[in-house]
Amino acid sequence: MSEPVLEIPEGWEERAVDGWEWATLWEAVEEGDHGYSHDRVQQAIDAGIDPRVILDDGLFPGFNLQGDRFSEQIIFIPEMLITARAMKAGLALIRPLLAANDEKPLGTFIMGTVLGDMHDIGQSIVTIMLENAGFNVINLGTDVHPDKFIETAAEEKADMIGFSALLSTTVYYQKVTIDEFEKAGHRDKVHILIGGAPTTQEWADECGADGWGRDAMEAVKLARRLITDQRGAWA
């Protein structure tokens, strides 16, 4: 297992103002210093740096580094949550600016833990990371009935759905919910991802999901890849 390295955005100097540096923000996000993250992003906004540049060049490098460490099990949930908090502190400042520039979310993602399962730590982390990656995420919480997933997906014209399950006794409801989307005539309109401790790629194939996330970082990478695939249109 190799230690992930910081990926410095190529050509970042050309997109920043003269004399600017991002290294301290990369480190702040990596280490979870949400106070500095907030202040440095505000300084970047005041300096006239484009909000998309702040996101891509300033916030993502440290966040992605920690995400890679999380995937490699070098760090664990507490460290990832601290990094996510620092990321969100900066993102809160630039999200309204991105919206004002008519930058649309990557897509709408409905997230929830399936019927009978009350666990939410894993899917909460995925929610945070999807939001940080640019998705509009609607988290339905735990013990979500298939009808609620379907109703919300139709109301929000969702692009993607994520079903989490932690118990071997509830994982079957991932398949049940996918079957209910099929019966409702909506299966072709959304990409469905599954995750959780008892799940595997084999189970994803068996239950009819479009993909499986081994961990939160892999789930986000998969979502970003699938969002460009063509789906049926909502009425």
Buried (B, 14 or more C-beta within 10 A) or exposed (E): EEEBEEEEBEEBEEBBEEEBEBEBBBBBBBBBBBEBBBBBBBEBBEEEBBBBBBBBBBBBBBBBBBBBBBBBEBBEEEBBBBBBBBBBBBBEBBBEBBEEEEBEBBBBBBBBBBBBBEBBEBBBBBBBBBBBBBBBBBBBEBBBBBEBBBEBBBEBEBBBBBBBBBBEEBBBBBBBBBBBBEEBEBBEBBBBBBBBEBBEEEBBEEBBBBBBBEBBBBBBBBBBEBBEEEBEEBE
